[in-house]
Amino acid sequence: MATFDSRFLSLGTPKRIWSVSAIHGESERLMALHDELLDHVRPGDRILYHGNYIGYGDTPCETIDELLTFRRLVLSMPGMVPDDIIYLRGGQEEMWQKLTQLQFAQNPSDILLWMLGKGLSSTLASYGISPHDGIVAAQEGVMSLTRWTGKIRDAVRERPGHDIFGTQIRRAAFTPVESGSPLLFVHAGIDPDHTLDHQGDNFWWSDKDFNGIHAPYEPFQKVIRGFDPKHQGLNLNCVTATIDGGCGFGGALVCAGFDPQGNVLEMLEA
């Protein structure tokens, strides 16, 4: 029996897995998708979000609010339990965590500018935090930068549920190897030359050609991701699936309903 550490979540044996692509702070698309998804979810299903809830879009805070609101709505349905809703960590969430610890970095100014260019500027603005103040603080030194990152943490705590939400996200999720056709769900990629426990940052920043993987990533039969950094759109084959519709970059927010064997039963779009 294959075992993995607590950073990865076993999905058990669901009837269906509703796999939601990267959202990138587009709360209105998420609300529209949730309205449609609510008519399809049944007890025994799982709803899995692939990360990048924040970043790029204009309403990152409202996106987190909608995720929490929909969670409460789903859990009010008879037969649904908390473990039926899964959140994966995306590159945006990984950067956000690192941002709150920026005062410990060796070159905070360069790191901050890189993060701002990768989508976090809109997230800071959504929480009422000035990116410019952060740049100035990084130039002034550790004490000033510590005060600025403290404001970020305070702003998150002021939004009900946001700080707790940040502790509930996992690196990856999978159906048990014993299921016969085990599936692995990740954010953006993997390195097929490394085991699951040794993927590290590959979940977010892998430079491997995900769509070019043509053999199963053992012990899994299929790997499913919800964000394509190259924005090549939907791509499904026997051993991988990319369900990114380009939300946050002018495209749609996509949700795919998978059966336990990794076949797509239905596609939803907003």
Backbone torsions as a table, in degrees:
resi	resn	phi	psi	omega
1	MET	NA	125.1	179.4
2	ALA	-75.4	137.0	177.5
3	THR	-126.9	145.5	179.4
4	PHE	-133.4	160.0	-176.0
5	ASP	-77.2	177.4	-170.5
6	SER	-70.2	-7.4	175.8
7	ARG	-70.6	-16.8	-178.1
8	PHE	-116.6	141.4	-172.2
9	LEU	-111.4	130.8	172.4
10	SER	-81.4	131.1	-179.2
11	LEU	-87.8	-1.8	-176.8
12	GLY	70.3	-142.5	-177.7
13	THR	-122.5	73.8	-177.7
14	PRO	-72.6	158.4	173.4
15	LYS	-72.2	-45.2	177.1
16	ARG	-144.0	155.3	175.4
17	ILE	-122.8	116.2	177.7
18	TRP	-90.7	111.0	-168.9
19	SER	-105.1	112.6	-173.6
20	VAL	-100.4	127.9	-176.6
21	SER	-73.3	175.6	-179.5
22	ALA	-58.0	138.1	-172.4
23	ILE	-101.2	-39.9	176.9
24	HIS	55.7	46.5	171.0
25	GLY	68.9	23.2	177.1
26	GLU	-102.8	81.1	-172.7
27	SER	-65.6	-33.4	-178.6
28	GLU	-67.5	-39.3	175.8
29	ARG	-65.2	-38.9	179.6
30	LEU	-64.2	-42.3	178.8
31	MET	-62.4	-41.6	179.3
32	ALA	-64.6	-41.1	178.3
33	LEU	-66.0	-41.7	178.9
34	HIS	-60.8	-39.3	178.8
35	ASP	-59.3	-40.3	179.7
36	GLU	-75.2	-41.4	-177.4
37	LEU	-63.9	-34.1	-177.6
38	LEU	-59.1	-30.2	180.0
39	ASP	-77.1	-11.6	-175.0
40	HIS	-108.0	-25.6	-174.5
41	VAL	-71.8	136.2	178.8
42	ARG	-132.3	156.7	175.4
43	PRO	-53.6	137.0	-176.1
44	GLY	99.1	-12.9	176.5
45	ASP	-84.6	163.6	169.2
46	ARG	-122.2	146.7	172.5
47	ILE	-114.7	119.6	-175.7
48	LEU	-122.5	125.7	177.5
49	TYR	-103.5	135.2	-171.5
50	HIS	-91.0	11.1	176.6
51	GLY	95.3	-174.0	-172.4
52	ASN	53.8	55.4	175.8
53	TYR	-74.8	-31.8	-176.6
54	ILE	-109.6	178.1	175.6
55	GLY	92.5	140.6	173.4
56	TYR	71.5	-56.3	-177.5
57	GLY	-69.0	171.2	-174.3
58	ASP	-85.5	-14.2	-172.7
59	THR	-130.2	59.1	178.1
60	PRO	-61.6	-43.2	-179.7
61	CYS	-63.0	-43.0	179.3
62	GLU	-66.1	-28.1	176.6
63	THR	-65.7	-44.8	176.9
64	ILE	-63.4	-41.3	177.3
65	ASP	-57.4	-44.0	-179.4
66	GLU	-66.2	-39.2	176.6
67	LEU	-59.9	-42.5	-179.2
68	LEU	-70.4	-38.9	178.7
69	THR	-64.7	-44.6	179.9
70	PHE	-65.6	-36.1	177.0
71	ARG	-58.5	-47.2	179.4
72	ARG	-61.8	-39.3	-179.6
73	LEU	-65.4	-45.5	-179.6
74	VAL	-63.8	-41.9	-177.8
75	LEU	-70.8	-12.7	175.0
76	SER	-81.5	-10.0	178.7
77	MET	-78.1	133.1	179.0
78	PRO	-56.4	131.4	176.7
79	GLY	93.7	-11.9	178.6
80	MET	-90.9	140.6	-177.9
81	VAL	-128.5	162.9	-176.1
82	PRO	-54.8	-35.7	-178.1
83	ASP	-69.9	-6.9	179.0
84	ASP	-77.6	-9.3	-178.2
85	ILE	-119.7	122.7	-172.3
86	ILE	-125.8	135.8	177.1
87	TYR	-118.7	124.1	174.7
88	LEU	-95.1	155.2	177.0
89	ARG	-83.2	128.3	175.3
90	GLY	-102.6	176.2	177.8
91	GLY	-59.6	-35.8	178.5
92	GLN	-64.3	-42.1	179.4
93	GLU	-69.8	-34.3	176.4
94	GLU	-64.6	-43.7	177.7
95	MET	-65.1	-39.8	-178.6
96	TRP	-62.1	-41.7	176.8
97	GLN	-62.7	-43.7	178.6
98	LYS	-65.5	-32.5	-179.4
99	LEU	-62.4	-39.1	-179.3
100	THR	-72.0	-7.5	177.1
101	GLN	-116.5	21.6	-171.9
102	LEU	-61.7	-27.6	-178.0
103	GLN	-64.7	-15.5	180.0
104	PHE	-93.3	-4.3	-178.0
105	ALA	-78.3	151.9	-179.7
106	GLN	-75.6	-31.2	-179.8
107	ASN	-131.5	67.0	-171.9
108	PRO	-60.9	-34.6	-178.9
109	SER	-62.7	-46.9	-179.7
110	ASP	-65.1	-41.5	-179.5
111	ILE	-64.9	-43.0	-179.7
112	LEU	-62.9	-45.4	179.7
113	LEU	-61.6	-38.7	177.7
114	TRP	-63.8	-44.5	179.4
115	MET	-63.2	-41.3	179.9
116	LEU	-62.2	-36.7	178.1
117	GLY	-73.8	-14.0	-179.2
118	LYS	-101.8	16.0	172.3
119	GLY	114.1	-12.1	-174.4
120	LEU	-77.7	-12.5	178.3
121	SER	-60.2	-43.7	-179.4
122	SER	-68.4	-33.6	179.0
123	THR	-67.9	-43.1	176.8
124	LEU	-59.7	-44.4	-179.9
125	ALA	-62.1	-37.6	-179.7
126	SER	-64.0	-32.2	177.0
127	TYR	-88.5	3.7	178.1
128	GLY	78.4	23.7	-179.3
129	ILE	-106.3	133.2	-178.5
130	SER	-83.6	118.1	174.4
131	PRO	-60.9	-35.4	179.5
132	HIS	-61.7	-40.3	178.0
133	ASP	-61.7	-34.0	178.0
134	GLY	-67.2	-40.3	178.4
135	ILE	-62.9	-43.9	178.3
136	VAL	-63.3	-44.4	-179.0
137	ALA	-62.2	-38.7	179.5
138	ALA	-64.4	-32.8	178.9
139	GLN	-77.0	-27.7	-177.0
140	GLU	-79.1	-28.8	177.9
141	GLY	129.7	-177.6	-170.8
142	VAL	-61.0	-46.1	-175.6
143	MET	-63.3	-44.4	179.1
144	SER	-64.7	-41.2	-179.6
145	LEU	-68.5	-34.8	177.0
146	THR	-63.7	-39.9	177.6
147	ARG	-64.8	-39.3	-178.9
148	TRP	-67.5	-45.5	178.7
149	THR	-67.0	-29.1	174.5
150	GLY	-63.1	-37.0	176.3
151	LYS	-63.2	-36.0	177.7
152	ILE	-62.8	-48.5	-179.7
153	ARG	-62.3	-38.8	177.8
154	ASP	-64.4	-41.1	-179.3
155	ALA	-63.9	-38.4	177.9
156	VAL	-66.0	-42.7	-179.2
157	ARG	-65.5	-26.2	180.0
158	GLU	-72.8	-17.7	177.4
159	ARG	-94.2	113.1	-174.6
160	PRO	-53.3	124.6	175.6
161	GLY	87.9	-13.0	-174.2
162	HIS	-68.5	-39.9	-179.2
163	ASP	-68.6	-38.1	177.7
164	ILE	-68.0	-39.0	179.0
165	PHE	-55.8	-40.9	-178.4
166	GLY	-63.6	-18.6	179.4
167	THR	-93.5	-4.6	-173.4
168	GLN	-101.0	3.0	-175.3
169	ILE	-93.1	143.7	-176.7
170	ARG	-113.6	161.4	-179.9
171	ARG	-75.3	-35.9	-178.8
172	ALA	-161.0	165.3	177.2
173	ALA	-140.9	154.9	-174.9
174	PHE	-151.6	156.8	168.2
175	THR	-92.6	148.1	-172.0
176	PRO	-57.9	143.9	177.9
177	VAL	-58.3	-31.7	-178.0
178	GLU	-71.3	-7.5	-177.6
179	SER	-71.4	-14.8	179.2
180	GLY	99.9	-38.4	177.2
181	SER	-133.6	65.2	-173.4
182	PRO	-63.3	140.0	-179.0
183	LEU	-115.4	144.1	176.5
184	LEU	-119.3	128.6	-180.0
185	PHE	-111.5	126.0	-177.6
186	VAL	-133.4	174.8	-180.0
187	HIS	-78.7	-69.1	-171.9
188	ALA	-125.4	-19.6	-177.6
189	GLY	175.5	178.3	174.8
190	ILE	-145.7	165.1	166.9
191	ASP	-105.1	109.2	-175.6
192	PRO	-63.6	-10.9	178.7
193	ASP	-86.6	-3.6	-179.5
194	HIS	-120.4	149.1	176.5
195	THR	-70.9	167.4	-179.0
196	LEU	-58.8	-42.8	-177.5
197	ASP	-67.0	-15.1	-176.9
198	HIS	-117.0	22.8	178.6
199	GLN	-73.1	-34.5	179.5
200	GLY	56.7	-129.9	-177.6
201	ASP	-75.9	-1.5	180.0
202	ASN	-60.9	-26.6	177.6
203	PHE	-59.6	-28.1	-176.0
204	TRP	-111.0	-36.7	-169.9
205	TRP	-125.3	21.7	-177.6
206	SER	-58.0	136.3	177.3
207	ASP	-98.2	10.0	178.2
208	LYS	-78.8	152.1	178.3
209	ASP	-79.6	97.6	-175.7
210	PHE	-62.0	-44.6	-179.4
211	ASN	-68.8	-14.1	179.3
212	GLY	-89.8	1.4	176.7
213	ILE	-75.1	119.8	-175.2
214	HIS	-118.2	1.5	176.6
215	ALA	-124.9	146.5	-179.4
216	PRO	-56.7	140.6	175.4
217	TYR	-85.6	96.3	-173.5
218	GLU	-60.8	138.8	9.6
219	PRO	-93.6	17.8	-174.4
220	PHE	-95.4	150.4	178.4
221	GLN	-86.8	-28.5	-179.3
222	LYS	-150.2	142.2	174.8
223	VAL	-113.3	129.8	-175.9
224	ILE	-119.4	127.3	178.5
225	ARG	-121.5	158.4	-177.7
226	GLY	-116.2	5.5	177.3
227	PHE	-144.1	128.6	175.9
228	ASP	-110.7	108.7	-178.9
229	PRO	-59.1	-22.0	-179.7
230	LYS	-92.4	-3.0	176.1
231	HIS	54.7	49.7	179.8
232	GLN	-92.6	-1.6	176.2
233	GLY	87.3	-168.3	-178.2
234	LEU	-63.8	140.4	176.9
235	ASN	-152.7	120.2	-178.2
236	LEU	-125.9	129.9	170.3
237	ASN	-141.9	-167.8	-172.3
238	CYS	-71.1	-26.8	-173.4
239	VAL	-119.6	-10.6	176.4
240	THR	-139.9	160.9	173.8
241	ALA	-148.2	130.7	172.4
242	THR	-114.4	123.3	-176.6
243	ILE	-114.1	20.0	179.8
244	ASP	-74.5	119.4	177.8
245	GLY	-96.1	2.4	177.3
246	GLY	93.0	19.4	178.8
247	CYS	-61.0	132.7	-175.5
248	GLY	96.7	-14.1	-179.8
249	PHE	-129.6	30.4	177.6
250	GLY	94.0	-2.9	-178.4
251	GLY	-104.6	-168.6	-174.1
252	ALA	-94.2	157.4	168.7
253	LEU	-89.3	128.7	-170.1
254	VAL	-120.5	144.5	173.2
255	CYS	-133.6	127.7	178.5
256	ALA	-112.1	133.8	175.1
257	GLY	-96.1	112.4	-177.9
258	PHE	-101.0	143.6	169.8
259	ASP	-87.4	173.6	-176.3
260	PRO	-60.7	-17.4	178.8
261	GLN	-92.6	-0.9	179.5
262	GLY	89.4	10.8	176.2
263	ASN	-83.4	142.0	178.3
264	VAL	-82.2	117.6	179.8
265	LEU	-88.8	-33.2	-176.5
266	GLU	-160.1	148.9	177.1
267	MET	-120.9	130.6	174.8
268	LEU	-113.4	151.6	-175.4
269	GLU	-150.1	142.3	177.4
270	ALA	-139.8	NA	NA
